[in-house]
Amino acid sequence: MIAESSQLRAEIGPAVVAEASAGDEAAFTRIVARYHPDLLRVAQVVCGDVDLAAEAAQSAWTIAWRRLGDLRDPDRLRPWLMSIAANEARQLARRRGRRGVREIVLVDDASTVADAPVAERIDLANALAAMDPRDRELLGLRYVAGLDSTEIGRHLGMNPNTVRARLVRARDRLRQELGDD
């Protein structure tokens, strides 16, 4: 079990990406098994809803399967997938509009956020919900997916300096909303 867990956590190599882009469903399943939790986390930050995040991740996998052959650099697989998931989450959230109730995940083994008190998680979820979806997307790609400003800029068609400036403003708004001035 431990070997399987660490094997899933290992990055997917170019050979697996090549096999999957050639139509190998088993190779694509390995990619899904490795990156699905990451896609869910990014989508949740962007759209703020557990069910929408799951739907966005599923849509992202459909797009990834169809467009995997378009990926020029197999080493960029994770950032590419994270961008697709964030984009799908943003589009789904926009189509569905705002909901009156925010869903908060209380137990999440894959995240340290679950260790925070419930009130802090609710405050964070509400603060994120009040933000522009594009800012949530930037924050999710940076702090959940771990992409740098160059990677984010590449996938969103933005200059890395613009990404950095927008991240600073988004963090400042989030701090202000949380009362952490």
WOZI-V222904 format. One record per pair of residues at least 6 apart in sequence whose C-alpha atoms are under 6 Angstrom apart, sorted by the first residue. I is the first residue (numbers start at 1). GAP is how many residues later the second one is. If there is no record, write none. Layout:
i,gap
I,GAP
I,GAP
This chain:
i,gap
8,26
14,60
16,11
20,7
20,8
21,47
21,48
39,18
39,43
39,46
40,13
40,17
42,98
42,102
43,10
43,42
43,43
43,46
44,9
45,95
46,90
46,91
47,42
47,43
47,46
49,54
56,32
56,33
57,28
60,24
60,25
86,51
107,7
108,6
127,50
135,35
141,6
149,11
149,14
150,10
153,6
153,7
